[in-house]
């Protein structure tokens, strides 16, 4: 027997000697391979789920992108309206400036002089209104069943009254009391217009001075409102959607209770898109025919800001 065959037999004997151990290691390795294959299948399934979720999220992102674009378009439209309101405000400021000029002009005159000036400017309108009044009276006389002499006398009398108003003289045959009543009627109308315009200007001026001197320059405004404005400005600058969510203080228009609420994403979207949002009151209900529901309050953004600053 050659040496090579002896060595081969020795190797075979050695292999037979370690057969059980080698078989056990092989079985363990096969088991590990099966476990790894099972884990790999689970990983592939999770990867597939994640891939589907990623696709779904991409679709949602695309959808949200479209909604954001629409919201931007609506915000641009709102900005356009704001610019229009600013232009209107500028026009009002010009009108206020004109009224200030009129007021400054009137300050150097007495009340009688101001009234006389206004009456002088309104003279044509007064004459026109007086003619309309007497034409109306004339029609009423014509509708009544009077004799022709009475109608002619009425026409003559009314004509004399109109001429008296124009010439500021009392012709013969005209009753002084009737003429005085007509003049009183016209003077009352003129005084009413003058007083209405005066009250309107006084109210506008008092409101303007109150806002400028009492409100914006008051310690209450500096201590209470300015910090809230700064806080709201920083919140909007940091995250506008979070700032719009709140919390907001709301006062019920039915029961009067004040409660705090946070807007959901849908409610924020409704507030931006429509300009208002419906909030349910936790304390009162609306009773209908056969059922009831929570009372709903319609609130615009200006209402929320009003409660934010002043409650």
SULBEL-V320622 format. One record per helix or strand of 2 or more residues. SS is the DSSP state (H for helix, E for strand). FROM is the first residue (numbers start at 1). TO is the last residue. If there is no record, write none. Layout:
BEGIN
SS_FROM_TO + SS_FROM_TO
END
This chain:
BEGIN
H_3_17 + H_19_107 + H_111_121 + H_123_143 + H_148_167 + H_176_215 + H_219_238 + H_240_245 + E_248_251 + E_258_261 + H_265_274 + E_276_287 + E_292_300 + H_301_310
END
